[in-house]
Amino acid sequence: MSHLTNEEIASLKEKAKQVRIDILKMITKANSGHTGGSLSVADLLTLLYFREMNVDPKDPHKADRDRLVLSKGHAAPAMYACLAEKGYFPMEELNHLRQAGHMLQGHPDMKHTPGVDMTTGSLGQGISAACGMALASKIDNASWRVYAVLGDGELEEGQVWEAAMYAAHYKLDHLTAFVDNNGLQIDGPITEVMSSLPIGEKFKAFGWHVIEVSGHDFAALHDAIEEAKTVKGQPTMIVMKTVKGKGVPEIENKVGWHGKAPSEEECERFIKAVEEAQ
């Protein structure tokens, strides 16, 4: 198993800062979007796009690319920031989030946005699509892998557990999924709305290989992804403990920032906090 070097970790931290700044700017300009949950997955998506996945922005549809399904589709700004930073489309497009006639809509759209492998937004459906992709890879004896990102509130959807059964039944070892366990959803703490805890134990019971790590520790996340590649006959679920609004102390762990856009003054303040963070 390869481990990240200190230089690689430092580089990823700087890239994740820029991704967070992009998220804040685009949501502020749109005056619409999901700030908290986009910031909580920024580290994971930065790691996937800039270190882990076999993808090429010059050839978005190459047959052997790894696939990423953002099942918690409302965190699309984090995906868009990574795609733009990676070179899939001009950075200027980030100025047109949620605008009619432009490609970056409120949820990922595979027909109009280069680099998006699955249209998502209706919670629970993304992980099911990821299972179908992983089965195709397995049937073809292909090398490409499928990564899926779920929200912890999303786990309340019954379809998630049908997909969990399906993935284990068909031994989808090409599939690595992540739960963004920030503990908050639109209506409040997950423990008050409809608790899915203990998440790891549930997926183990459904036949998954489970790894639990911090979602903001690049080294631990990388090691978990590497471990998943060695698992045969089981899908892997990486349960990430994260902080909603991560990177902006003023809004961290604040449920009110689930789907709230910053004002221009707040955006400037938030960006400064991101830039000054260690």
VEXSE-545654 format. One line per 3 residues: number of its first residue (from 1); their letters; for each residue z, y, x of N, C-alpha, C. Coordinates in pm, 1 decimal, decimal comma. Each point is the difference from the previous one (the first is absolute). Layout:
<recs>
NUM> a> Z Y X Z Y X Z Y X ~ ...
</recs>
This chain:
<recs>
1> msh> 0,0 -119,3 83,9 0,0 119,3 -83,9 0,0 125,1 88,0 ~ -93,9 90,4 -26,6 -4,2 124,9 75,5 94,8 102,2 -63,5 ~ 60,1 82,5 83,5 91,0 103,6 -48,4 -58,6 137,0 31,3
4> ltn> 35,8 99,1 -80,0 -46,1 135,4 25,5 67,8 56,5 124,1 ~ -75,5 72,9 77,6 57,8 68,7 115,3 63,1 131,4 -46,5 ~ 82,8 57,1 84,1 60,8 129,0 -33,6 -106,7 107,3 -18,9
7> eei> -106,8 -8,1 77,3 -108,2 97,5 -12,9 -70,6 -15,9 -133,9 ~ -21,8 -124,1 -42,0 -64,8 -23,5 -129,3 87,6 50,1 -114,6 ~ 129,9 -23,8 9,8 91,7 45,7 -104,1 -0,4 152,0 -8,2
10> asl> 3,3 65,9 114,4 -1,9 146,8 2,7 -127,8 54,2 -62,9 ~ -112,8 -64,9 31,1 -127,9 43,2 -55,4 -3,2 -18,3 -151,5 ~ 52,0 -112,8 -48,4 3,0 -26,1 -143,9 91,0 99,0 -72,3
13> kek> 110,8 36,0 62,0 90,5 97,4 -60,8 -69,2 135,1 -16,9 ~ -75,9 39,7 100,9 -72,0 127,3 -8,6 -109,0 -5,9 -106,6 ~ -69,0 -113,3 -7,8 -104,4 -14,7 -101,7 61,7 1,9 -139,9
16> akq> 114,5 -65,6 -15,7 66,5 -2,2 -131,3 46,5 139,5 -40,7 ~ 40,6 81,4 97,8 36,0 139,0 -30,9 -119,7 73,4 -58,6 ~ -115,8 -18,7 63,7 -119,7 67,6 -49,4 -38,5 -50,7 -137,9
19> vri> 14,7 -130,0 -23,1 -28,0 -56,9 -131,9 91,0 63,3 -105,1 ~ 127,9 18,1 33,1 92,7 63,2 -94,6 -37,7 145,6 -27,4 ~ -41,4 70,0 103,2 -43,2 138,8 -18,0 -123,9 5,0 -90,5
22> dil> -93,7 -91,9 22,4 -119,4 -7,8 -85,1 39,4 -26,4 -145,7 ~ 94,3 -90,6 -20,8 46,6 -32,5 -135,6 55,2 124,4 -67,7 ~ 87,3 70,3 69,0 62,4 119,2 -57,8 -103,0 106,8 -31,7
25> kmi> -92,4 21,7 90,7 -101,6 103,1 -21,7 -89,0 -33,4 -119,2 ~ -46,3 -125,2 -8,1 -95,6 -32,3 -106,6 66,7 0,7 -137,4 ~ 123,3 -49,1 -8,9 68,5 0,1 -129,1 34,0 142,6 -42,7
28> tka> 38,5 83,9 95,8 30,1 139,5 -31,2 -124,7 71,7 -50,4 ~ -112,0 -19,8 67,3 -124,1 66,1 -40,7 -44,8 -47,1 -137,6 ~ 18,4 -129,7 -26,6 -38,1 -54,4 -130,4 100,1 37,9 -109,1
31> nsg> 121,8 36,2 42,5 111,1 24,7 -92,4 22,5 -121,6 -89,4 ~ -22,7 -117,6 58,8 13,0 -124,8 -75,2 1,2 -116,3 98,0 ~ 82,7 -97,8 -26,9 1,7 -118,3 85,7 139,6 -53,3 21,8
34> htg> 8,1 -115,7 61,3 126,6 -70,7 19,3 47,4 16,2 144,1 ~ 90,5 94,3 18,1 45,5 35,6 134,7 94,1 -104,9 58,7 ~ 105,8 -35,5 -73,1 104,4 -87,3 54,0 -49,5 -134,6 47,2
37> gsl> -75,6 -69,0 -84,6 -47,4 -134,0 33,2 -114,2 -1,7 99,1 ~ -72,4 111,5 12,0 -103,2 8,3 104,3 65,5 12,6 137,0 ~ 105,7 81,3 6,6 69,9 17,7 127,4 72,8 -127,3 43,2
40> sva> 46,7 -80,0 -96,5 76,3 -120,0 37,3 -87,9 -109,7 59,0 ~ -130,5 0,5 -31,1 -90,4 -102,0 57,3 -85,5 54,5 113,8 ~ 22,0 126,5 38,7 -83,8 61,3 103,6 7,9 -75,1 132,7
43> dll> 118,2 -46,6 37,2 13,7 -72,3 127,1 -75,4 -132,4 -4,3 ~ 16,2 -75,0 -108,2 -68,8 -128,7 -12,2 -150,9 18,5 5,5 ~ -53,4 92,1 -79,5 -145,4 15,8 -4,1 -53,8 50,7 133,3
46> tll> 75,1 86,0 66,9 -39,7 44,2 134,2 -9,2 -120,2 94,0 ~ 99,6 -86,1 -3,6 0,3 -118,5 85,4 -117,9 -91,6 -32,5 ~ -25,9 -22,7 -128,4 -108,3 -89,9 -39,0 -136,2 53,4 44,0
49> yfr> -26,2 126,0 -29,6 -132,5 55,2 30,2 -23,0 26,0 148,7 ~ 105,1 35,8 72,1 -19,7 42,5 138,8 46,3 -103,1 103,0 ~ 47,1 -116,2 -47,2 41,3 -102,4 96,5 -32,4 -141,7 -45,4
52> emn> 24,5 -29,8 -125,6 -0,5 -140,4 -41,8 -133,0 -51,4 -54,6 ~ -66,6 78,2 -82,3 -114,2 -53,7 -74,3 -130,9 9,3 77,7 ~ -81,1 -100,6 -20,4 -135,9 -2,1 53,4 -89,7 72,9 -99,8
55> vdp> -18,1 130,7 21,4 -85,4 81,4 -86,2 -82,5 93,3 86,7 ~ -111,6 48,1 -57,0 -89,2 89,1 73,5 -53,4 106,3 -95,1 ~ 42,0 125,8 17,0 -47,3 105,2 -90,2 -151,2 20,0 4,3
58> kdp> -65,5 -42,2 108,4 -145,8 11,1 8,9 -69,2 -107,6 -83,7 ~ 75,1 -103,9 -36,5 -55,4 -109,4 -80,3 106,6 -45,3 -100,3 ~ 24,4 81,7 -103,7 110,2 -26,3 -93,4 -10,0 -133,2 -74,4
61> hka> -121,0 -55,1 -9,1 -17,9 -123,4 -75,8 -26,5 -121,6 87,6 ~ 31,5 8,2 127,3 -30,3 -113,4 88,0 71,1 -125,1 -51,5 ~ -69,1 -111,1 6,8 44,5 -121,7 -67,4 132,4 -53,5 50,9
64> drd> 26,7 15,5 129,5 120,6 -61,1 56,5 117,3 96,7 9,8 ~ -7,9 112,9 -71,0 110,4 96,3 5,7 123,5 -54,2 -72,0 ~ 117,1 42,6 44,5 121,1 -25,5 -76,8 -1,3 90,0 -123,6
67> rlv> 60,1 -47,8 -108,0 4,3 76,2 -124,5 140,3 53,5 -25,5 ~ 7,3 121,2 -54,5 127,9 58,4 -40,9 -6,5 37,4 -146,9 ~ 95,7 -49,5 -76,9 9,4 32,8 -142,0 128,7 77,3 -22,6
70> lsk> -11,9 125,5 -39,6 116,7 82,8 -29,9 36,1 -23,6 -146,1 ~ 79,7 -103,8 -23,9 33,7 -35,6 -137,7 78,9 111,4 -67,8 ~ 87,5 69,4 77,8 65,8 119,8 -53,6 -96,0 117,1 20,3
73> gha> -102,1 2,5 -85,8 -112,9 89,8 19,5 32,8 147,6 -5,6 ~ 114,9 35,1 -59,8 37,0 141,6 -6,9 33,9 57,7 137,5 ~ 18,3 -85,5 100,3 22,7 47,5 137,2 -131,6 22,3 72,9
76> apa> -106,8 20,6 -75,0 -133,2 20,2 56,2 -6,0 110,1 106,2 ~ 74,3 111,2 -12,0 -9,1 101,7 105,2 29,6 -53,9 139,6 ~ 90,3 -97,1 10,9 28,8 -58,8 131,4 -120,9 -77,2 51,7
79> mya> -65,8 -72,9 -88,5 -121,4 -72,6 38,3 -110,7 98,0 37,2 ~ -19,1 104,4 -80,1 -106,0 96,3 27,1 20,7 69,6 134,4 ~ 124,2 35,1 29,6 29,4 65,6 127,0 -38,7 -90,5 116,2
82> cla> 35,0 -128,1 -9,4 -33,8 -95,2 107,0 -150,8 -18,3 11,1 ~ -68,4 -11,8 -112,7 -145,2 -19,0 2,9 -69,7 120,2 63,5 ~ 45,1 120,5 -34,7 -60,2 120,0 57,5 28,8 9,1 149,9
85> ekg> 125,1 -26,1 37,4 37,0 4,6 141,8 -75,1 -106,8 79,7 ~ -30,9 -111,3 -64,8 -71,3 -109,8 66,4 -149,5 30,1 12,5 ~ -50,9 92,5 -84,5 -140,3 37,3 9,0 -90,3 -56,6 -107,8
88> yfp> 56,5 -47,8 -109,6 -82,1 -54,0 -108,7 -75,2 109,9 -74,9 ~ 57,6 118,5 -5,3 -64,6 113,9 -64,4 58,8 127,9 60,3 ~ -65,8 114,0 -17,5 47,3 123,9 61,4 138,8 40,2 -49,2
91> mee> 79,3 56,6 90,9 133,8 46,7 -35,5 -4,4 100,4 -114,4 ~ -109,5 74,3 -10,6 -12,6 102,6 -103,7 14,7 -58,0 -140,8 ~ -32,6 -128,6 -15,7 11,1 -63,2 -132,0 144,0 1,3 -51,4
94> lnh> 97,6 3,1 91,7 139,5 0,2 -42,7 34,7 125,0 -80,4 ~ -83,5 102,0 9,6 22,5 123,3 -76,7 -39,8 -14,4 -146,4 ~ -57,1 -115,6 -35,0 -52,5 -16,3 -135,9 66,5 -115,6 -74,2
97> lrq> 124,5 -31,2 36,0 73,4 -106,3 -69,4 6,4 27,7 -150,5 ~ -28,8 -101,3 -78,3 11,8 5,3 -146,3 -90,6 104,2 -65,1 ~ -107,5 34,4 66,7 -95,3 95,2 -58,2 -121,8 -74,6 -52,8
100> agh> -42,7 35,1 -119,5 -120,1 -60,4 -58,4 -119,4 27,9 89,4 ~ -84,4 -100,7 15,7 -118,7 16,0 82,3 22,5 -30,1 146,6 ~ 121,5 -38,9 36,0 30,0 -35,6 138,5 51,9 -143,7 6,9
103> mlq> -1,0 -58,5 119,7 27,3 -143,0 14,2 147,8 -38,5 -5,9 ~ 90,5 92,1 35,2 141,1 -37,0 13,7 75,5 24,2 -129,8 ~ -1,3 -100,0 -84,1 66,5 12,4 -129,3 148,3 -38,3 10,3
106> ghp> 71,0 7,5 -110,9 144,4 -23,5 1,3 39,5 -140,1 41,0 ~ -91,3 -93,8 -18,8 21,4 -137,6 43,8 -125,4 -46,8 74,1 ~ 13,0 -95,6 90,4 -114,3 -42,1 82,6 -117,7 -50,6 -83,0
109> dmk> -119,1 36,2 43,9 -124,1 -34,5 -70,6 -97,9 -60,7 100,2 ~ -22,8 -130,7 -11,3 -83,0 -69,1 97,8 -148,6 34,0 -11,7 ~ -43,0 54,3 -113,0 -142,0 30,4 -18,6 -41,1 128,6 71,1
112> htp> 93,3 93,5 12,3 -37,8 131,2 49,8 68,4 41,8 129,9 ~ 98,2 -76,3 46,7 74,3 39,9 119,3 -17,3 -101,8 111,9 ~ -67,3 36,9 109,1 -16,7 -92,4 112,7 135,2 -46,7 53,2
115> gvd> 11,2 -129,6 24,6 122,7 -56,0 55,0 94,9 -56,7 -102,8 ~ -23,3 27,7 -127,4 85,8 -54,5 -106,0 -56,3 -134,1 -44,1 ~ 78,9 -105,6 12,3 -46,9 -135,3 -31,2 23,5 -41,9 -144,2
118> mtt> 90,5 67,8 -70,2 26,5 -36,4 -138,6 49,5 121,2 -78,4 ~ -57,7 20,9 -116,3 46,1 103,9 -90,8 133,4 -43,4 -58,9 ~ 100,5 86,1 10,8 133,0 -35,7 -50,6 61,8 117,4 -74,7
121> gsl> 112,5 -25,3 -59,6 69,2 103,4 -74,9 80,2 -60,0 -113,6 ~ -57,1 -98,5 -69,6 75,5 -72,1 -101,9 90,4 -98,5 72,4 ~ 130,8 27,0 -1,8 93,1 -73,7 84,1 -2,0 -149,5 -29,3
124> gqg> 4,6 -79,0 106,8 -2,6 -145,2 -10,6 -136,1 -60,0 24,7 ~ -104,8 77,0 -26,2 -134,4 -55,9 11,6 -48,5 -11,3 143,8 ~ 46,2 91,1 85,5 -47,7 -1,1 138,1 34,4 -128,0 73,7
127> isa> 122,4 -47,8 -17,5 41,2 -121,8 71,2 -79,7 -120,2 -49,9 ~ -37,4 0,5 -128,8 -83,1 -108,7 -52,7 -137,9 1,6 64,7 ~ -57,5 119,6 13,8 -130,4 11,8 66,0 9,6 -45,1 145,6
130> acg> 110,2 36,2 65,1 19,7 -40,4 140,3 5,3 -151,9 11,9 ~ 59,9 -65,4 -97,4 3,9 -147,2 0,8 -141,0 -58,1 -7,7 ~ -83,8 58,6 -85,1 -137,9 -47,7 -10,7 -75,4 17,2 130,1
133> mal> 20,5 114,3 65,7 -64,3 23,5 129,4 45,9 -102,4 103,1 ~ 131,4 -24,2 3,2 55,9 -93,8 98,1 -51,3 -141,8 -24,2 ~ -16,5 -37,3 -127,0 -54,2 -132,2 -30,6 -144,5 -9,8 49,1
136> ask> -77,5 108,1 -18,2 -138,4 0,3 48,7 -4,2 -18,7 150,9 ~ 88,5 68,9 71,7 3,9 -14,2 145,1 34,7 -142,7 39,9 ~ 93,6 -58,8 -72,0 43,4 -137,5 30,2 -113,1 -99,9 -27,7
139> idn> -66,8 17,4 -114,5 -109,4 -90,6 -35,9 -111,9 5,9 103,3 ~ -27,3 121,6 47,9 -107,2 17,9 98,2 43,2 -34,8 142,2 ~ 128,5 -36,1 15,2 53,8 -27,4 133,4 -24,7 118,8 92,7
142> asw> 17,3 120,2 -57,5 -25,0 123,8 73,1 125,2 43,0 75,5 ~ -17,4 96,7 89,8 112,8 45,5 81,5 67,9 123,2 -57,8 ~ -68,1 71,5 -90,6 56,7 125,5 -47,7 119,7 -22,0 -91,9
145> rvy> 91,1 97,4 6,4 125,5 -8,1 -74,4 4,6 106,9 -109,1 ~ 90,2 -23,3 -94,1 18,5 93,8 -110,7 142,6 53,1 3,9 ~ 11,5 131,5 -8,2 130,9 65,9 -4,7 13,3 72,0 -133,4
148> avl> 115,5 -14,3 -63,6 24,1 64,6 -129,5 134,2 71,6 5,0 ~ 5,1 118,4 -60,9 122,2 80,9 -0,2 44,3 23,0 -144,2 ~ 121,4 -46,0 -30,6 56,4 14,3 -134,3 119,4 94,1 2,5
151> gdg> 27,8 62,0 -113,4 121,8 76,9 -15,3 110,3 -87,3 -56,6 ~ 126,2 35,9 24,2 108,1 -82,0 -54,6 11,1 16,4 -151,8 ~ -33,3 117,9 -51,6 -6,0 16,1 -145,1 -112,1 -82,7 -60,3
154> ele> -108,5 -15,9 75,8 -114,1 -79,2 -45,8 37,4 -145,3 -25,0 ~ 103,3 -48,7 67,9 40,6 -139,8 -14,6 48,2 -32,0 -141,1 ~ 22,0 103,1 -81,5 39,8 -23,0 -139,0 -115,6 -53,5 -84,3
157> egq> -121,9 11,4 52,1 -117,3 -49,4 -71,8 -8,0 -152,4 9,3 ~ -14,0 -65,5 -113,0 -7,9 -145,5 -1,8 -117,5 -55,1 77,8 ~ -109,8 75,7 3,5 -118,9 -45,9 70,3 26,7 -21,7 148,8
160> vwe> 95,3 75,8 55,2 35,3 -17,5 140,8 48,9 -141,7 25,8 ~ 78,6 -52,4 -92,1 59,5 -131,6 20,0 -99,4 -112,2 -28,9 ~ -97,6 25,5 -87,4 -110,4 -95,0 -15,4 -78,1 -7,8 131,8
163> aam> -25,2 116,5 60,4 -70,6 3,4 127,8 81,6 -69,1 108,5 ~ 130,6 18,1 -3,6 87,1 -63,7 99,5 -9,9 -152,2 -9,9 ~ -0,3 -51,4 -123,0 -16,5 -144,9 -18,8 -136,5 -47,0 50,9
166> yaa> -101,7 76,2 -34,9 -137,8 -32,6 37,1 -15,1 -7,5 152,1 ~ 53,0 102,0 68,7 -14,2 6,3 145,5 67,8 -117,7 68,4 ~ 116,6 -37,6 -50,1 70,8 -113,7 59,2 -70,6 -131,2 -33,0
169> hyk> -45,0 -13,0 -125,4 -66,6 -123,5 -43,2 -124,8 -28,1 82,8 ~ -77,7 105,2 28,7 -123,6 -16,9 75,9 18,8 20,5 150,8 ~ 126,3 7,2 40,6 34,5 6,1 143,9 -78,9 109,9 72,8
172> ldh> 8,6 120,7 -54,0 -81,2 110,7 51,1 61,4 62,1 125,4 ~ -14,4 -71,7 110,4 58,7 48,3 124,5 -81,6 113,0 63,7 ~ -111,7 37,3 -62,1 -75,2 117,5 44,3 58,3 128,1 -58,8
175> lta> 97,4 -14,1 -89,2 55,5 114,6 -72,3 135,9 42,1 56,2 ~ 9,7 127,3 36,5 127,7 60,3 36,6 22,7 117,6 -93,9 ~ 108,4 -4,6 -75,4 32,3 108,1 -93,5 126,3 71,8 46,8
178> fvd> 15,2 120,4 -46,7 115,4 83,3 34,0 59,1 57,4 -128,2 ~ 131,4 3,1 -9,4 65,6 74,5 -106,8 60,4 125,9 59,5 ~ -38,7 114,0 -55,6 56,4 128,1 41,1 132,1 17,5 -75,6
181> nng> 106,2 -51,6 59,6 131,0 -2,7 -66,6 77,3 128,4 29,0 ~ -44,5 109,1 -68,4 70,8 127,2 16,8 107,7 21,1 -106,2 ~ 9,8 -95,2 -92,5 109,7 0,1 -95,8 -14,7 92,5 -119,1
184> lqi> -109,8 76,9 -5,0 -17,6 97,1 -108,1 -136,7 -15,5 -65,0 ~ -4,7 21,5 -131,1 -126,0 3,6 -72,2 1,2 122,5 -89,6 ~ -102,5 17,5 -79,6 -16,1 125,3 -72,3 119,3 34,3 -89,4
187> dgp> 64,0 -102,2 -57,4 108,8 26,3 -94,8 139,6 -5,7 61,1 ~ 8,2 -31,0 130,2 132,0 -5,4 62,8 11,0 -114,1 97,8 ~ 122,1 -34,1 42,6 20,3 -112,3 91,8 -45,1 -131,6 -62,6
190> ite> -61,6 -85,9 80,1 -47,3 -127,3 -54,7 116,0 -83,3 -54,4 ~ 119,0 18,1 56,2 115,6 -77,7 -45,3 42,5 39,7 -141,0 ~ -38,2 119,6 -43,5 34,5 45,3 -134,7 -113,3 -21,1 -99,6
193> vms> -123,6 7,5 47,7 -114,0 -13,5 -90,4 -25,7 -146,8 -33,3 ~ -21,6 -81,5 102,0 -21,4 -144,8 -18,0 4,0 -64,2 138,1 ~ 117,2 -42,6 40,8 18,5 -44,3 137,5 -80,7 -125,6 33,1
196> slp> -69,7 6,1 113,5 -72,1 -116,6 50,8 75,3 -63,9 116,2 ~ 118,6 48,3 27,7 79,1 -52,7 111,1 57,6 -137,9 -33,4 ~ 16,1 -89,2 97,5 -41,3 13,9 139,9 -147,5 -34,4 16,9
199> ige> -77,2 95,0 51,1 -145,2 -16,8 8,2 -39,1 -116,3 90,2 ~ 57,6 -5,0 118,7 -35,7 -105,1 94,4 26,7 -139,2 -54,2 ~ 115,7 -16,9 -62,4 36,3 -132,0 -53,4 -95,2 -43,1 -110,1
202> kfk> -44,4 96,3 -80,0 -94,3 -34,3 -107,4 -131,8 -52,2 57,1 ~ -53,6 70,1 98,4 -127,0 -45,7 56,7 15,8 -132,4 74,3 ~ 113,4 -21,8 62,1 25,5 -130,4 61,3 -2,8 -109,8 -105,8
205> afg> 61,5 28,0 -113,7 3,7 -99,0 -108,0 -139,6 -29,0 -54,0 ~ -88,9 98,5 10,3 -137,3 -19,6 -45,6 -87,3 -65,0 107,0 ~ 57,0 -30,3 116,5 -72,9 -73,9 102,0 -61,8 83,5 109,5
208> whv> 44,2 124,2 14,2 -51,8 87,4 104,5 87,1 -5,6 125,2 ~ -64,4 25,9 113,4 74,4 26,5 122,8 42,6 146,0 -7,2 ~ 127,9 28,2 20,1 52,9 135,3 -19,5 59,3 54,9 129,5
211> iev> -32,6 124,2 29,9 56,1 72,3 114,6 53,5 132,3 -53,1 ~ 120,4 37,5 40,0 57,9 126,5 -45,2 21,9 91,0 120,4 ~ -58,1 120,6 -6,2 6,5 94,1 112,0 10,8 143,3 -51,9
214> sgh> 24,2 92,5 91,0 -10,2 141,8 -32,6 -147,6 37,4 -7,0 ~ -35,8 75,9 -101,8 -138,0 44,2 -13,1 -33,6 121,1 83,5 ~ 96,8 45,5 79,9 -22,7 115,8 86,2 18,7 -33,8 147,7
217> dfa> 4,7 -128,3 31,3 16,5 -48,2 136,9 -130,9 -67,2 41,6 ~ -81,7 72,2 75,9 -132,4 -52,0 35,0 6,7 -132,1 74,3 ~ 95,1 -12,8 92,0 10,6 -123,2 78,7 34,4 -118,9 -88,9
220> alh> 96,8 18,8 -90,5 41,0 -108,7 -88,9 -111,0 -36,2 -98,4 ~ -68,7 100,7 -52,1 -110,7 -25,4 -92,3 -113,0 -76,2 69,8 ~ -31,7 42,3 120,3 -105,6 -68,5 75,4 36,9 -145,8 24,3
223> dai> 124,3 -24,9 41,0 43,5 -137,5 25,7 -6,3 -83,9 -127,2 ~ 32,9 60,8 -114,1 -5,6 -72,0 -127,8 -144,3 -36,3 -34,7 ~ -92,5 93,3 23,2 -141,4 -26,2 -27,4 -53,1 -109,5 92,1
226> eea> 42,3 3,3 124,5 -40,1 -104,2 95,3 56,2 -136,8 -42,1 ~ 125,9 -0,2 -45,8 60,9 -125,4 -46,5 -77,0 -56,3 -118,3 ~ -42,1 87,9 -91,2 -73,2 -45,1 -118,4 -128,5 -72,7 38,4
229> ktv> -61,8 41,8 108,8 -125,0 -63,2 43,7 21,4 -143,6 46,2 ~ 123,3 -35,6 35,6 29,3 -135,6 48,1 39,1 -94,8 -112,3 ~ 23,1 54,3 -118,5 45,9 -81,6 -112,9 -118,8 -72,1 -63,1
232> kgq> 12,6 -130,0 -17,2 -106,9 -79,8 -59,3 46,2 -59,4 -133,6 ~ -87,0 5,9 -98,4 27,5 -62,5 -128,8 84,3 82,4 -94,9 ~ 32,4 124,0 38,3 79,3 88,5 -85,9 -47,8 144,2 14,1
235> ptm> 2,9 75,7 -109,5 -18,5 144,6 13,8 128,6 59,5 56,5 ~ -8,9 118,1 56,7 117,9 67,0 56,0 27,7 129,7 -74,6 ~ 126,9 20,2 -33,1 45,0 126,0 -58,7 92,6 69,4 98,8
238> ivm> -36,0 120,8 39,5 84,0 81,3 86,8 69,2 104,6 -87,2 ~ 129,4 -16,9 -18,9 77,8 92,5 -82,2 49,0 111,8 90,5 ~ -50,3 120,0 -23,8 30,9 114,0 86,2 104,1 90,0 -66,5
241> ktv> 111,0 20,1 65,9 96,8 98,8 -46,4 -50,2 136,5 43,6 ~ -28,0 86,5 -96,1 -57,7 130,2 31,4 78,6 112,3 -67,5 ~ -36,4 121,8 35,3 61,2 120,0 -56,6 -106,5 77,2 -75,9
244> kgk> 20,4 18,9 -128,5 -95,1 79,0 -77,1 0,0 143,2 53,8 ~ -119,0 55,3 24,1 -8,3 133,9 55,9 24,3 5,3 149,2 ~ -8,6 -115,7 67,6 32,6 -8,6 142,2 -72,6 106,2 83,1
247> gvp> 76,6 66,3 86,3 -56,2 100,5 88,4 33,0 141,5 -40,2 ~ 40,5 15,8 -126,8 38,4 132,2 -50,8 142,3 -10,9 -54,6 ~ 101,4 25,6 83,1 140,1 -20,8 -40,8 35,9 62,5 -134,7
250> eie> -59,9 112,1 -30,6 31,4 71,7 -123,9 -33,1 -80,9 -125,6 ~ -96,8 -89,1 9,3 -39,9 -76,2 -118,8 24,6 -150,1 14,0 ~ 54,0 -43,2 113,0 24,2 -143,1 19,3 97,3 -53,6 -104,6
253> nkv> -35,7 -116,7 -54,9 83,6 -68,8 -99,9 22,6 82,4 -126,7 ~ -94,7 90,3 -29,9 9,3 79,8 -122,5 -102,7 -51,0 -100,0 ~ 46,6 -60,1 -109,7 -91,8 -58,9 -97,0 -90,8 104,7 -62,7
256> gwh> 46,2 125,7 -6,5 -80,6 105,7 -58,9 -129,2 27,8 75,1 ~ -9,5 -50,0 124,0 -120,6 19,9 78,9 -94,2 -119,6 -7,0 ~ 16,9 -84,7 -100,0 -91,3 -114,2 -16,9 -142,7 49,8 -23,3
259> gka> -16,1 89,0 -96,2 -134,4 46,7 -34,2 -10,3 151,0 -4,2 ~ 78,0 66,1 82,8 3,7 146,6 1,6 -73,7 54,4 122,2 ~ -77,5 107,4 -22,0 -71,0 64,2 110,9 82,2 116,9 53,7
262> pse> 1,0 20,6 132,1 70,4 115,4 55,9 -72,1 131,0 -32,8 ~ 75,8 107,1 -5,9 -60,8 132,4 -5,1 -51,3 33,2 140,2 ~ -78,1 106,6 12,8 -50,8 37,0 131,6 114,4 31,5 96,7
265> eec> 103,5 67,2 -49,8 114,3 32,7 85,0 74,9 -125,9 40,8 ~ 17,4 -91,7 -94,5 66,2 -126,4 32,7 -82,5 -79,8 99,7 ~ -130,6 0,6 -18,5 -88,5 -74,4 90,1 16,0 48,4 143,5
268> erf> 2,4 129,3 20,4 18,3 54,1 135,2 132,7 -45,7 59,1 ~ 103,5 2,8 -81,3 133,3 -41,3 45,7 2,2 -149,7 31,5 ~ -62,5 -78,8 -86,3 -1,6 -145,0 18,3 -78,4 -39,3 124,8
271> ika> -113,2 67,6 22,6 -81,1 -29,4 118,1 77,9 31,7 126,9 ~ 72,8 109,2 -2,4 81,1 35,1 116,3 103,6 -107,1 27,8 ~ 60,3 -56,0 -106,7 98,8 -106,4 16,8 -64,0 -124,8 61,5
274> vee> -120,8 -33,3 -44,0 -71,2 -115,0 55,1 -29,0 22,9 148,5 ~ -47,8 118,5 31,6 -36,5 30,2 138,1 120,8 -3,4 93,2 ~ 114,7 39,6 -50,7 119,8 7,7 83,7 76,5 -131,8 9,1
277> aq> -36,3 -96,6 -84,2 71,5 -128,7 0,2 -25,6 -74,6 130,5 ~ 101,2 -74,2 43,7 -11,5 -78,1 123,7 -71,9 -131,7 -26,7
</recs>
